[in-house]
């Protein structure tokens, strides 16, 4: 029986694209994947769930002569985005969309898994279908639940993320850090509401929030080595109800991003110091919550990454490129802190529509090269 064809991969991708689900609620997606796994069952395959994270799926393939366990991870959740692609296989769930291409990620993972159910691998393999990548740090949740123990513990881990800016089917990565680590900022200033005509009887939380937004712009520009880079963005601010009422509270949400964990921790301290300083200066209450969870920098391991790059550069069937790091966040970074491995970009050829766009429409010509590239590399890796 042959591997999945380009048409079969397209069908799987479109089926998954129709049923996008948010973090930790990926029940239909879970059931769809389980249906394929049951159909593809072979004696050397074992499938299990994770009680603490019910939509997670782990698949173990026993090798013919194992000396290691090779892991492959894909994320399965979607985003709260209303799809505007006009595709005939568009999302059937209002307000939810695979706007980050996790349908592509799952399809490639399933294609790789299918190959190794038809061609028993030399080494043991663990495939991880991970919920909650976009938020709620699903990889860390599953790790903390003890799921990666015994025969389920990978000696090395691999995964990919689609990239609309790259040509369809191109694989790209780099030595060292590929993606930034991230921290969520959730901040509330609490003052005293009052009439706009009598500001002396109130305490304006909106003014405090505005001061904070301006001051955090110096966190990167005056604290981070410009060669390394970083980002502090406040993307959401809510304060007040009407123009002639002084706001008694203001809530802000934002993100911290950097390529090194030491820089992220420094930036967290600076954001907290500025928030506390604004609170003292303007006499408002400060409630700051900085959430990192499992979103650490995606740091590719030297040995595995050097081998992957050399193999893909020398394989004439693979379109490979070296690439600069990106401020994209990915919770695979947490797993790469626990297990050596590599993450790559897979080009999906839709440069007009970036990740998280309501109109992002990956070119399905990327699916088969993605599957074949990883099948060839993992087969090579297990022969080492």
C-alpha positions in Angstrom: 0.0 0.0 0.0 1.5 3.4 -1.0 2.0 6.5 1.1 -0.8 9.1 1.1 -1.1 10.8 -2.3 -1.2 14.6 -2.8 -5.0 14.3 -3.3 -5.4 12.3 -0.1 -3.4 14.8 1.9 -5.5 17.6 0.4 -8.7 15.9 1.5 -7.4 15.5 5.1 -6.3 19.1 5.2 -9.7 20.4 3.9 -11.6 18.1 6.4 -9.5 19.6 9.2 -9.8 23.1 7.9 -13.6 22.9 8.1 -13.6 22.1 11.9 -11.3 24.6 13.6 -11.5 24.5 17.4 -10.0 26.7 20.1 -7.4 25.6 22.7 -8.4 22.7 24.9 -11.7 22.3 23.1 -10.4 20.4 20.0 -12.9 17.5 20.4 -14.0 17.1 16.7 -10.4 17.4 15.6 -9.4 14.8 18.1 -12.1 12.4 16.9 -11.2 12.9 13.3 -7.5 12.1 14.0 -8.5 9.1 16.1 -10.6 7.8 13.2 -7.6 7.8 10.9 -5.4 6.2 13.5 -7.9 3.4 14.0 -8.1 2.9 10.2 -4.3 2.8 10.0 -3.8 0.5 13.0 -0.8 -1.9 12.8 0.5 -4.3 15.4 3.5 -2.1 16.2 1.4 1.0 16.9 0.0 2.1 20.2 -2.3 5.1 20.8 -3.0 6.8 24.1 -4.6 9.9 25.5 -3.6 12.2 28.4 -6.2 12.4 31.3 -5.1 15.9 32.3 -5.4 17.2 28.6 -8.3 15.1 27.1 -7.8 16.3 23.5 -4.1 15.4 23.3 -3.1 12.2 21.4 0.2 10.3 21.6 1.1 7.6 19.1 4.0 5.1 19.7 5.5 3.1 16.8 7.8 0.3 17.9 11.0 0.2 15.9 12.5 -2.9 14.3 15.9 -2.4 15.9 15.6 0.7 18.2 18.5 2.6 19.6 16.5 5.7 20.3 13.0 7.2 20.3 12.4 9.9 17.7 9.5 12.4 18.4 7.4 14.4 16.0 4.9 17.0 17.3 2.1 18.9 15.6 -0.4 21.4 17.1 -4.1 21.0 16.5 -5.9 24.1 17.8 -7.2 27.1 15.8 -7.8 30.8 16.4 -10.9 33.0 17.2 -10.9 34.5 13.7 -13.8 34.8 11.3 -12.7 33.3 8.0 -12.9 35.5 4.9 -11.2 33.2 2.3 -14.3 32.3 0.4 -13.1 28.8 0.0 -15.6 26.0 -0.6 -14.1 24.2 2.4 -14.0 27.2 4.7 -14.6 26.9 8.4 -18.0 25.6 9.5 -17.6 27.0 13.0 -18.5 30.7 13.3 -15.8 32.9 14.5 -13.1 30.2 14.4 -10.5 29.5 11.8 -7.2 27.7 11.1 -5.7 31.1 10.5 -2.2 29.9 11.6 -2.1 26.8 9.4 -2.4 24.1 12.0 -4.5 22.2 9.6 -1.4 22.0 7.4 0.7 21.0 10.4 -1.6 18.1 11.2 -1.8 16.9 7.7 2.0 16.8 7.3 2.2 14.9 10.6 -0.4 12.4 9.6 1.4 11.9 6.2 4.6 11.2 8.0 3.0 8.9 10.5 1.2 7.0 7.7 4.5 6.4 5.9 5.9 4.8 9.1 2.9 2.6 9.7 3.4 1.2 6.2 7.2 1.1 6.6 8.0 0.1 10.2 10.8 2.4 11.4 14.1 1.2 12.7 13.9 3.3 15.8 10.9 3.8 18.1 8.8 6.9 17.2 6.4 9.0 19.2 3.9 11.3 17.5 2.4 14.1 19.6 -0.9 15.7 18.5 -0.8 18.7 20.8 -3.8 20.9 21.8 -3.6 24.5 22.9 -0.5 25.9 21.1 -2.1 29.4 20.4 -2.7 29.9 24.1 -2.9 27.8 27.3 0.6 26.2 26.6 -0.6 22.8 25.7 2.9 21.3 25.3 3.8 22.3 28.9 0.5 20.9 30.2 1.1 17.5 28.7 4.7 17.5 29.8 3.7 18.4 33.4 1.1 15.7 33.3 4.0 13.2 33.0 3.0 11.9 29.6 6.6 11.8 28.2 7.9 9.0 30.5 9.1 5.5 29.9 8.8 4.4 26.3 6.9 7.6 25.5 9.9 9.8 26.2 11.6 11.1 23.0 15.3 11.3 22.8 14.9 14.0 20.2 11.9 16.0 19.0 11.0 17.6 15.6 8.2 19.8 14.3 7.3 22.4 11.7 5.4 25.7 11.3 4.0 26.9 8.0 5.2 30.2 6.5 3.1 32.1 3.9 6.1 34.2 2.9 8.1 31.2 1.6 7.5 29.3 -1.6 5.2 26.3 -1.3 7.1 23.3 -0.2 10.3 25.0 0.8 11.8 23.9 4.2 13.8 26.5 6.1 15.5 26.7 9.5 18.7 27.8 11.1 21.2 26.9 13.8 20.3 28.4 17.2 17.1 30.3 18.0 14.4 30.2 15.3 11.5 31.8 17.1 11.2 34.2 20.1 9.9 33.4 23.5 6.8 35.3 24.6 5.2 36.6 27.7 1.6 37.9 28.0 1.0 41.2 29.7 -2.3 41.7 31.6 -2.5 44.9 33.6 -5.2 46.8 35.3 -4.9 50.3 36.9 -7.6 51.2 39.4 -8.3 54.8 40.2 -11.4 56.7 41.1 -14.2 57.6 38.6 -15.7 61.0 38.5 -17.2 63.9 36.5 -15.0 65.3 33.8 -15.7 68.8 35.1 -14.3 68.0 38.5 -11.0 66.1 37.9 -9.7 67.0 41.3 -12.3 64.8 42.9 -11.3 61.7 40.8 -8.2 59.8 40.0 -7.8 59.1 36.3 -6.8 55.6 35.5 -6.8 56.3 31.8 -4.0 58.9 32.2 -2.0 56.4 34.2 -2.5 53.8 31.4 -1.4 56.3 28.8 1.8 57.0 30.7 2.5 53.3 31.0 2.1 52.7 27.3 4.6 55.5 26.5 7.1 54.5 29.1 7.3 50.8 28.2 8.5 51.9 24.7 11.9 52.4 26.4 12.2 48.8 27.6 13.6 47.5 24.4 15.2 50.7 23.1 17.2 51.4 26.2 17.7 47.9 27.8 18.0 45.3 25.1 21.2 44.8 23.0 20.0 46.0 19.6 21.9 43.1 17.9 19.6 40.7 19.8 16.3 42.6 19.6 13.1 42.4 21.4 9.5 43.6 21.4 7.1 45.0 24.0 3.7 45.7 22.4 0.5 46.9 24.1 -2.2 45.8 21.7 -5.3 46.3 23.7 -6.4 49.1 26.1 -9.9 49.5 27.5 -10.8 52.5 29.8 -13.9 54.5 30.5 -17.4 54.5 29.1 -18.2 58.1 27.9 -16.3 61.3 27.1 -17.5 63.3 30.1 -16.7 60.7 32.8 -13.2 60.2 34.2 -12.2 56.5 33.9 -11.9 54.8 37.3 -10.1 51.8 35.8 -8.0 50.9 32.7 -7.1 47.4 31.5 -4.2 46.7 29.1 -3.1 43.5 27.3 0.2 43.1 25.5 3.2 40.9 24.8 6.9 40.7 25.5 9.1 38.9 22.9 12.8 38.2 22.7 15.1 35.6 21.3 16.9 34.9 24.6 15.3 33.8 27.9 17.6 36.1 29.8 16.3 39.1 27.9 12.7 38.1 28.4 13.2 37.9 32.1 14.9 41.3 32.2 12.1 42.8 30.1 9.5 41.3 32.5 11.3 43.0 35.4 11.4 46.4 33.6 7.7 46.2 32.7 6.8 45.4 36.3 9.0 48.3 37.6 7.4 50.7 35.2 3.9 49.6 36.2 4.7 50.0 39.8 6.3 53.4 39.2 3.2 54.6 37.3 1.0 53.3 40.1 3.0 55.3 42.7 3.3 58.4 40.5 -0.4 58.6 39.7 -1.8 57.1 42.9 -3.6 54.2 41.2 -3.8 50.6 42.1 -1.7 48.1 40.0 -2.7 44.6 39.2 -0.1 43.1 36.8 -0.1 39.5 35.6 2.8 38.4 33.4 2.1 34.9 31.9 4.9 33.0 30.2 3.6 29.5 30.5 5.3 27.3 28.0 6.3 30.0 25.4 10.0 29.9 25.6 12.4 30.7 22.7 12.5 28.0 20.1 16.2 27.0 20.3 17.2 24.4 17.8 19.7 21.9 19.3 23.2 21.9 17.7 23.6 18.2 16.9 20.2 17.5 15.5 19.9 20.8 13.6 23.4 20.5 12.0 22.5 17.0 10.8 19.1 18.2 9.5 20.5 21.1 7.6 23.4 19.1 6.0 21.0 16.3 5.0 18.4 18.7 3.4 21.1 20.7 1.7 22.5 17.6 0.1 19.2 16.0 -0.9 18.4 17.3 -4.3 14.7 16.5 -3.9 14.3 19.0 -1.0 14.0 22.8 -1.5 15.9 24.0 1.6 16.9 27.5 2.7 18.7 28.9 5.7 16.7 31.7 7.3 16.9 34.5 9.9 15.1 34.2 13.3 11.6 35.6 13.7 9.7 37.1 16.6 7.0 34.5 16.1 6.1 32.7 19.3 5.7 28.9 19.5 5.2 26.7 22.5 7.3 24.0 21.0 10.1 26.1 22.5 9.2 24.6 25.9 9.6 21.1 24.6 12.9 21.9 23.0 14.1 23.0 26.5 13.3 19.4 27.7 14.4 17.4 24.6 17.0 18.2 21.9 15.5 18.7 18.5 14.7 21.1 15.7 11.8 23.1 14.4 11.6 24.2 10.7 9.4 26.5 8.6 7.4 25.0 5.8 6.7 27.4 3.0 3.0 27.6 2.0 3.2 30.3 -0.7 0.6 32.9 0.3 2.7 36.0 0.7 -0.3 38.4 0.6 -1.9 36.9 3.7 0.3 36.6 6.8 -0.2 34.2 9.7 -3.4 34.9 11.7 -5.0 36.7 8.7 -8.7 35.9 8.1 -7.8 35.4 4.4 -4.7 33.2 4.8 -5.0 30.3 2.3 -2.0 28.0 2.2 -1.0 26.5 -1.1 -1.6 22.7 -0.8 1.3 22.1 -3.1 3.3 22.4 0.2 1.8 19.2 1.7 3.6 16.5 -0.2 7.1 18.1 -0.1 6.6 18.6 3.7 5.8 15.0 4.2 8.5 13.7 1.9 11.1 16.0 3.4 10.5 14.8 6.9 10.1 11.1 5.9 13.5 11.2 4.2 15.2 13.1 7.0 13.8 10.9 9.8 14.7 7.8 7.9 18.2 9.1 7.5 18.3 10.1 11.2 17.3 6.6 12.3 20.0 5.1 10.2 22.7 7.2 11.9 
